[in-house]
Every structure is written in structure tokens, then in C-alpha cells.
Amino acid sequence: MARACDVCGKQRSVGHNVSHANNKSKRVWRPNLQRVHARVGAGAKRLLVCTRCLRSGRVRKTA
């Protein structure tokens, strides 16, 4: 499962671009993932985390 949040598991979402003429073409929405150095247990680790998890305080960043 590539490009997913390591905390909540949020991943890409698929759907259609819809034109004025109602033509549909495939598209994807990707989560806003940030690579952060975060505290995991006793140590620190690099994680891919979505901005919602960062903002809500689910991740403890290290300096």
C-alpha cells in the first residue's frame, strides 16, 4: 500500500473529471502526505503522515 498515511491509513481516492459536455475521464485525489521525523515508542522514525494527523496532534514530531 504505497503513498498512504502511516498513522490513519488515508490513501488515494479515485473518481472522474466531468466536463461540461458530461464526458468522464479517470482521475485521482492524493492525500497531502508529509515526510516527518516522529517519535515512535522509545525511538524516532521517519513517517509519511497526512496533514490532518499532524494538525490534530496524533504525531509527536522530533527536532
Distance bins in CASP14 RR format, pairs under 12 A and 6 or more apart:
PFRMAT RR
TARGET T0000
AUTHOR 0000-0000-0000
RMODE 2
METHOD distances of the structure
MODEL  1
1 9 1 0 0 1 0 0 0 0 0 0 0
1 10 0 0 0 0 0 1 0 0 0 0 0
1 11 1 0 0 1 0 0 0 0 0 0 0
1 12 0 0 0 0 0 1 0 0 0 0 0
1 48 0 0 0 0 0 1 0 0 0 0 0
2 9 0 0 0 0 0 1 0 0 0 0 0
2 11 0 0 0 0 1 0 0 0 0 0 0
2 12 0 0 0 0 1 0 0 0 0 0 0
2 30 0 0 0 0 0 1 0 0 0 0 0
2 31 0 0 0 0 0 1 0 0 0 0 0
2 33 0 0 0 0 0 1 0 0 0 0 0
2 48 0 0 0 0 1 0 0 0 0 0 0
3 9 0 0 0 0 0 1 0 0 0 0 0
3 10 0 0 0 0 1 0 0 0 0 0 0
3 11 1 0 0 1 0 0 0 0 0 0 0
3 12 1 0 0 1 0 0 0 0 0 0 0
3 13 0 0 0 0 0 1 0 0 0 0 0
3 28 0 0 0 0 0 1 0 0 0 0 0
3 29 0 0 0 0 0 1 0 0 0 0 0
3 30 1 0 0 1 0 0 0 0 0 0 0
3 31 1 0 0 1 0 0 0 0 0 0 0
3 32 0 0 0 0 0 1 0 0 0 0 0
3 33 1 0 0 1 0 0 0 0 0 0 0
3 35 0 0 0 0 0 1 0 0 0 0 0
3 48 1 0 0 1 0 0 0 0 0 0 0
3 49 0 0 0 0 0 1 0 0 0 0 0
3 50 0 0 0 0 0 1 0 0 0 0 0
4 10 1 0 0 1 0 0 0 0 0 0 0
4 11 1 1 0 0 0 0 0 0 0 0 0
4 12 0 0 0 0 1 0 0 0 0 0 0
4 13 0 0 0 0 0 1 0 0 0 0 0
4 30 0 0 0 0 0 1 0 0 0 0 0
4 31 1 0 0 1 0 0 0 0 0 0 0
4 33 1 0 0 1 0 0 0 0 0 0 0
4 47 0 0 0 0 0 1 0 0 0 0 0
4 48 1 0 0 1 0 0 0 0 0 0 0
4 49 0 0 0 0 0 1 0 0 0 0 0
4 50 0 0 0 0 1 0 0 0 0 0 0
4 53 0 0 0 0 0 1 0 0 0 0 0
5 11 1 0 0 1 0 0 0 0 0 0 0
5 12 0 0 0 0 0 1 0 0 0 0 0
5 30 0 0 0 0 0 1 0 0 0 0 0
5 31 1 0 0 1 0 0 0 0 0 0 0
5 32 0 0 0 0 1 0 0 0 0 0 0
5 33 1 0 0 1 0 0 0 0 0 0 0
5 34 0 0 0 0 1 0 0 0 0 0 0
5 35 0 0 0 0 0 1 0 0 0 0 0
5 36 0 0 0 0 0 1 0 0 0 0 0
5 38 0 0 0 0 0 1 0 0 0 0 0
5 47 0 0 0 0 1 0 0 0 0 0 0
5 48 1 0 0 1 0 0 0 0 0 0 0
5 49 1 0 1 0 0 0 0 0 0 0 0
5 50 1 0 1 0 0 0 0 0 0 0 0
5 51 0 0 0 0 1 0 0 0 0 0 0
5 52 0 0 0 0 1 0 0 0 0 0 0
5 53 1 0 0 1 0 0 0 0 0 0 0
5 54 0 0 0 0 1 0 0 0 0 0 0
5 56 0 0 0 0 0 1 0 0 0 0 0
5 58 0 0 0 0 1 0 0 0 0 0 0
5 59 0 0 0 0 1 0 0 0 0 0 0
6 31 0 0 0 0 0 1 0 0 0 0 0
6 33 0 0 0 0 1 0 0 0 0 0 0
6 34 0 0 0 0 0 1 0 0 0 0 0
6 35 0 0 0 0 0 1 0 0 0 0 0
6 36 0 0 0 0 1 0 0 0 0 0 0
6 38 0 0 0 0 1 0 0 0 0 0 0
6 40 0 0 0 0 1 0 0 0 0 0 0
6 45 0 0 0 0 1 0 0 0 0 0 0
6 46 0 0 0 0 1 0 0 0 0 0 0
6 47 1 0 1 0 0 0 0 0 0 0 0
6 48 1 0 1 0 0 0 0 0 0 0 0
6 49 1 0 0 1 0 0 0 0 0 0 0
6 50 0 0 0 0 1 0 0 0 0 0 0
6 53 0 0 0 0 1 0 0 0 0 0 0
6 54 0 0 0 0 0 1 0 0 0 0 0
6 58 0 0 0 0 0 1 0 0 0 0 0
6 59 0 0 0 0 1 0 0 0 0 0 0
7 31 0 0 0 0 0 1 0 0 0 0 0
7 33 0 0 0 0 0 1 0 0 0 0 0
7 34 0 0 0 0 0 1 0 0 0 0 0
7 36 0 0 0 0 0 1 0 0 0 0 0
7 38 0 0 0 0 1 0 0 0 0 0 0
7 40 0 0 0 0 0 1 0 0 0 0 0
7 45 0 0 0 0 0 1 0 0 0 0 0
7 47 1 0 0 1 0 0 0 0 0 0 0
7 48 0 0 0 0 1 0 0 0 0 0 0
7 49 1 0 1 0 0 0 0 0 0 0 0
7 50 1 0 0 1 0 0 0 0 0 0 0
7 51 0 0 0 0 0 1 0 0 0 0 0
7 52 0 0 0 0 1 0 0 0 0 0 0
7 53 1 0 1 0 0 0 0 0 0 0 0
7 54 0 0 0 0 1 0 0 0 0 0 0
7 55 0 0 0 0 0 1 0 0 0 0 0
7 56 0 0 0 0 1 0 0 0 0 0 0
7 57 0 0 0 0 1 0 0 0 0 0 0
7 58 1 0 1 0 0 0 0 0 0 0 0
7 59 1 0 0 1 0 0 0 0 0 0 0
7 60 0 0 0 0 0 1 0 0 0 0 0
8 31 0 0 0 0 1 0 0 0 0 0 0
8 33 0 0 0 0 0 1 0 0 0 0 0
8 47 0 0 0 0 0 1 0 0 0 0 0
8 48 0 0 0 0 0 1 0 0 0 0 0
8 49 0 0 0 0 1 0 0 0 0 0 0
8 50 1 0 0 1 0 0 0 0 0 0 0
8 51 0 0 0 0 0 1 0 0 0 0 0
8 52 1 0 0 1 0 0 0 0 0 0 0
8 53 1 0 1 0 0 0 0 0 0 0 0
8 54 0 0 0 0 0 1 0 0 0 0 0
8 55 0 0 0 0 0 1 0 0 0 0 0
8 56 0 0 0 0 1 0 0 0 0 0 0
8 57 0 0 0 0 0 1 0 0 0 0 0
8 58 1 0 0 1 0 0 0 0 0 0 0
8 59 0 0 0 0 0 1 0 0 0 0 0
9 31 0 0 0 0 1 0 0 0 0 0 0
9 33 0 0 0 0 0 1 0 0 0 0 0
9 47 0 0 0 0 0 1 0 0 0 0 0
9 48 0 0 0 0 1 0 0 0 0 0 0
9 49 0 0 0 0 1 0 0 0 0 0 0
9 50 1 0 0 1 0 0 0 0 0 0 0
9 52 0 0 0 0 0 1 0 0 0 0 0
9 53 0 0 0 0 1 0 0 0 0 0 0
9 58 0 0 0 0 0 1 0 0 0 0 0
10 29 0 0 0 0 0 1 0 0 0 0 0
10 30 0 0 0 0 1 0 0 0 0 0 0
10 31 1 0 1 0 0 0 0 0 0 0 0
10 32 0 0 0 0 1 0 0 0 0 0 0
10 33 0 0 0 0 1 0 0 0 0 0 0
10 48 0 0 0 0 0 1 0 0 0 0 0
10 49 0 0 0 0 1 0 0 0 0 0 0
10 50 1 0 1 0 0 0 0 0 0 0 0
10 51 0 0 0 0 1 0 0 0 0 0 0
10 52 1 0 0 1 0 0 0 0 0 0 0
10 53 0 0 0 0 1 0 0 0 0 0 0
10 54 0 0 0 0 0 1 0 0 0 0 0
10 58 0 0 0 0 0 1 0 0 0 0 0
11 28 0 0 0 0 0 1 0 0 0 0 0
11 29 0 0 0 0 0 1 0 0 0 0 0
11 30 0 0 0 0 1 0 0 0 0 0 0
11 31 1 0 0 1 0 0 0 0 0 0 0
11 33 0 0 0 0 1 0 0 0 0 0 0
11 48 0 0 0 0 0 1 0 0 0 0 0
11 50 0 0 0 0 1 0 0 0 0 0 0
12 26 0 0 0 0 0 1 0 0 0 0 0
12 27 0 0 0 0 0 1 0 0 0 0 0
12 28 1 0 1 0 0 0 0 0 0 0 0
12 29 1 0 0 1 0 0 0 0 0 0 0
12 30 1 0 1 0 0 0 0 0 0 0 0
12 31 1 0 0 1 0 0 0 0 0 0 0
12 32 0 0 0 0 0 1 0 0 0 0 0
12 33 0 0 0 0 0 1 0 0 0 0 0
12 50 0 0 0 0 0 1 0 0 0 0 0
13 26 0 0 0 0 0 1 0 0 0 0 0
13 27 0 0 0 0 1 0 0 0 0 0 0
13 28 1 0 0 1 0 0 0 0 0 0 0
13 29 1 0 1 0 0 0 0 0 0 0 0
13 30 0 0 0 0 1 0 0 0 0 0 0
13 31 0 0 0 0 1 0 0 0 0 0 0
14 24 0 0 0 0 0 1 0 0 0 0 0
14 25 0 0 0 0 0 1 0 0 0 0 0
14 26 1 0 0 1 0 0 0 0 0 0 0
14 27 1 0 0 1 0 0 0 0 0 0 0
14 28 1 0 1 0 0 0 0 0 0 0 0
14 29 1 0 0 1 0 0 0 0 0 0 0
14 30 0 0 0 0 0 1 0 0 0 0 0
15 24 0 0 0 0 1 0 0 0 0 0 0
15 25 0 0 0 0 1 0 0 0 0 0 0
15 26 1 0 0 1 0 0 0 0 0 0 0
15 27 1 0 1 0 0 0 0 0 0 0 0
15 28 1 0 0 1 0 0 0 0 0 0 0
15 29 1 0 0 1 0 0 0 0 0 0 0
16 22 0 0 0 0 1 0 0 0 0 0 0
16 23 0 0 0 0 1 0 0 0 0 0 0
16 24 1 0 1 0 0 0 0 0 0 0 0
16 25 1 0 0 1 0 0 0 0 0 0 0
16 26 1 0 0 1 0 0 0 0 0 0 0
16 27 1 0 0 1 0 0 0 0 0 0 0
16 28 0 0 0 0 0 1 0 0 0 0 0
16 29 0 0 0 0 0 1 0 0 0 0 0
17 23 0 0 0 0 1 0 0 0 0 0 0
17 24 1 0 0 1 0 0 0 0 0 0 0
17 25 1 0 1 0 0 0 0 0 0 0 0
17 26 1 0 0 1 0 0 0 0 0 0 0
17 27 1 0 1 0 0 0 0 0 0 0 0
17 28 0 0 0 0 0 1 0 0 0 0 0
17 29 0 0 0 0 0 1 0 0 0 0 0
18 24 1 0 1 0 0 0 0 0 0 0 0
18 25 0 0 0 0 1 0 0 0 0 0 0
18 26 0 0 0 0 0 1 0 0 0 0 0
18 27 0 0 0 0 1 0 0 0 0 0 0
19 25 0 0 0 0 1 0 0 0 0 0 0
19 27 0 0 0 0 0 1 0 0 0 0 0
30 48 0 0 0 0 0 1 0 0 0 0 0
30 50 0 0 0 0 0 1 0 0 0 0 0
31 48 0 0 0 0 1 0 0 0 0 0 0
31 49 0 0 0 0 1 0 0 0 0 0 0
31 50 1 0 1 0 0 0 0 0 0 0 0
31 51 0 0 0 0 1 0 0 0 0 0 0
31 52 0 0 0 0 1 0 0 0 0 0 0
31 53 0 0 0 0 1 0 0 0 0 0 0
31 54 0 0 0 0 0 1 0 0 0 0 0
32 48 0 0 0 0 0 1 0 0 0 0 0
32 49 0 0 0 0 1 0 0 0 0 0 0
32 50 1 0 0 1 0 0 0 0 0 0 0
32 51 1 0 1 0 0 0 0 0 0 0 0
32 52 0 0 0 0 1 0 0 0 0 0 0
32 53 0 0 0 0 0 1 0 0 0 0 0
32 54 0 0 0 0 1 0 0 0 0 0 0
32 55 0 0 0 0 0 1 0 0 0 0 0
33 47 0 0 0 0 1 0 0 0 0 0 0
33 48 1 0 1 0 0 0 0 0 0 0 0
33 49 1 0 0 1 0 0 0 0 0 0 0
33 50 1 0 1 0 0 0 0 0 0 0 0
33 51 1 0 0 1 0 0 0 0 0 0 0
33 52 0 0 0 0 0 1 0 0 0 0 0
33 53 0 0 0 0 1 0 0 0 0 0 0
33 54 0 0 0 0 1 0 0 0 0 0 0
33 59 0 0 0 0 0 1 0 0 0 0 0
34 46 0 0 0 0 0 1 0 0 0 0 0
34 47 0 0 0 0 1 0 0 0 0 0 0
34 48 1 0 0 1 0 0 0 0 0 0 0
34 49 1 0 1 0 0 0 0 0 0 0 0
34 50 1 0 0 1 0 0 0 0 0 0 0
34 51 1 0 0 1 0 0 0 0 0 0 0
34 52 0 0 0 0 0 1 0 0 0 0 0
34 53 0 0 0 0 1 0 0 0 0 0 0
34 54 1 0 0 1 0 0 0 0 0 0 0
34 55 0 0 0 0 0 1 0 0 0 0 0
34 59 0 0 0 0 1 0 0 0 0 0 0
34 61 0 0 0 0 1 0 0 0 0 0 0
35 45 0 0 0 0 0 1 0 0 0 0 0
35 46 1 0 0 1 0 0 0 0 0 0 0
35 47 1 0 0 1 0 0 0 0 0 0 0
35 48 1 0 1 0 0 0 0 0 0 0 0
35 49 1 0 0 1 0 0 0 0 0 0 0
35 50 0 0 0 0 0 1 0 0 0 0 0
35 51 0 0 0 0 0 1 0 0 0 0 0
35 54 0 0 0 0 0 1 0 0 0 0 0
35 59 0 0 0 0 0 1 0 0 0 0 0
35 61 0 0 0 0 0 1 0 0 0 0 0
36 44 0 0 0 0 0 1 0 0 0 0 0
36 45 0 0 0 0 1 0 0 0 0 0 0
36 46 1 0 0 1 0 0 0 0 0 0 0
36 47 1 0 1 0 0 0 0 0 0 0 0
36 48 0 0 0 0 1 0 0 0 0 0 0
36 49 1 0 1 0 0 0 0 0 0 0 0
36 50 0 0 0 0 0 1 0 0 0 0 0
36 51 0 0 0 0 0 1 0 0 0 0 0
36 53 0 0 0 0 1 0 0 0 0 0 0
36 54 1 0 0 1 0 0 0 0 0 0 0
36 57 0 0 0 0 0 1 0 0 0 0 0
36 58 0 0 0 0 0 1 0 0 0 0 0
36 59 1 0 0 1 0 0 0 0 0 0 0
36 60 0 0 0 0 1 0 0 0 0 0 0
36 61 1 0 1 0 0 0 0 0 0 0 0
36 62 0 0 0 0 1 0 0 0 0 0 0
36 63 0 0 0 0 0 1 0 0 0 0 0
37 43 0 0 0 0 0 1 0 0 0 0 0
37 44 1 0 1 0 0 0 0 0 0 0 0
37 45 1 0 0 1 0 0 0 0 0 0 0
37 46 1 0 1 0 0 0 0 0 0 0 0
37 47 0 0 0 0 1 0 0 0 0 0 0
37 48 0 0 0 0 0 1 0 0 0 0 0
37 49 0 0 0 0 0 1 0 0 0 0 0
37 59 0 0 0 0 0 1 0 0 0 0 0
37 60 0 0 0 0 0 1 0 0 0 0 0
37 61 1 0 0 1 0 0 0 0 0 0 0
37 62 1 0 1 0 0 0 0 0 0 0 0
37 63 0 0 0 0 1 0 0 0 0 0 0
38 44 1 0 0 1 0 0 0 0 0 0 0
38 45 1 0 0 1 0 0 0 0 0 0 0
38 46 1 0 0 1 0 0 0 0 0 0 0
38 47 1 0 1 0 0 0 0 0 0 0 0
38 48 0 0 0 0 0 1 0 0 0 0 0
38 49 1 0 0 1 0 0 0 0 0 0 0
38 53 0 0 0 0 1 0 0 0 0 0 0
38 54 0 0 0 0 1 0 0 0 0 0 0
38 57 0 0 0 0 0 1 0 0 0 0 0
38 58 0 0 0 0 1 0 0 0 0 0 0
38 59 1 0 1 0 0 0 0 0 0 0 0
38 60 1 0 0 1 0 0 0 0 0 0 0
38 61 1 0 1 0 0 0 0 0 0 0 0
38 62 1 0 0 1 0 0 0 0 0 0 0
38 63 0 0 0 0 0 1 0 0 0 0 0
39 45 0 0 0 0 1 0 0 0 0 0 0
39 46 0 0 0 0 0 1 0 0 0 0 0
39 47 0 0 0 0 1 0 0 0 0 0 0
39 57 0 0 0 0 0 1 0 0 0 0 0
39 58 0 0 0 0 0 1 0 0 0 0 0
39 59 0 0 0 0 1 0 0 0 0 0 0
39 60 1 0 1 0 0 0 0 0 0 0 0
39 61 1 0 0 1 0 0 0 0 0 0 0
39 62 1 0 1 0 0 0 0 0 0 0 0
39 63 0 0 0 0 0 1 0 0 0 0 0
40 46 0 0 0 0 1 0 0 0 0 0 0
40 47 1 0 0 1 0 0 0 0 0 0 0
40 49 0 0 0 0 0 1 0 0 0 0 0
40 59 0 0 0 0 1 0 0 0 0 0 0
40 60 0 0 0 0 1 0 0 0 0 0 0
40 61 0 0 0 0 0 1 0 0 0 0 0
40 62 0 0 0 0 1 0 0 0 0 0 0
41 60 0 0 0 0 1 0 0 0 0 0 0
41 62 0 0 0 0 0 1 0 0 0 0 0
42 62 0 0 0 0 0 1 0 0 0 0 0
43 60 0 0 0 0 0 1 0 0 0 0 0
43 62 0 0 0 0 1 0 0 0 0 0 0
44 59 0 0 0 0 0 1 0 0 0 0 0
44 60 0 0 0 0 1 0 0 0 0 0 0
44 61 0 0 0 0 1 0 0 0 0 0 0
44 62 1 0 1 0 0 0 0 0 0 0 0
44 63 0 0 0 0 1 0 0 0 0 0 0
45 59 0 0 0 0 0 1 0 0 0 0 0
45 60 0 0 0 0 0 1 0 0 0 0 0
45 61 0 0 0 0 0 1 0 0 0 0 0
45 62 0 0 0 0 1 0 0 0 0 0 0
46 59 0 0 0 0 0 1 0 0 0 0 0
46 61 0 0 0 0 0 1 0 0 0 0 0
46 62 0 0 0 0 0 1 0 0 0 0 0
47 53 0 0 0 0 1 0 0 0 0 0 0
47 54 0 0 0 0 0 1 0 0 0 0 0
47 58 0 0 0 0 0 1 0 0 0 0 0
47 59 1 0 0 1 0 0 0 0 0 0 0
47 60 0 0 0 0 0 1 0 0 0 0 0
47 61 0 0 0 0 1 0 0 0 0 0 0
47 62 0 0 0 0 0 1 0 0 0 0 0
48 54 0 0 0 0 0 1 0 0 0 0 0
48 59 0 0 0 0 0 1 0 0 0 0 0
49 55 0 0 0 0 0 1 0 0 0 0 0
49 56 0 0 0 0 0 1 0 0 0 0 0
49 57 0 0 0 0 0 1 0 0 0 0 0
49 58 0 0 0 0 1 0 0 0 0 0 0
49 59 1 0 1 0 0 0 0 0 0 0 0
49 60 0 0 0 0 0 1 0 0 0 0 0
49 61 0 0 0 0 1 0 0 0 0 0 0
50 56 0 0 0 0 1 0 0 0 0 0 0
50 57 0 0 0 0 0 1 0 0 0 0 0
50 58 0 0 0 0 1 0 0 0 0 0 0
50 59 0 0 0 0 1 0 0 0 0 0 0
51 57 0 0 0 0 0 1 0 0 0 0 0
51 58 0 0 0 0 0 1 0 0 0 0 0
51 59 0 0 0 0 0 1 0 0 0 0 0
52 58 0 0 0 0 1 0 0 0 0 0 0
52 59 0 0 0 0 0 1 0 0 0 0 0
53 59 1 0 1 0 0 0 0 0 0 0 0
53 60 0 0 0 0 0 1 0 0 0 0 0
53 61 0 0 0 0 0 1 0 0 0 0 0
54 60 0 0 0 0 0 1 0 0 0 0 0
54 61 1 0 0 1 0 0 0 0 0 0 0
55 61 0 0 0 0 0 1 0 0 0 0 0
END
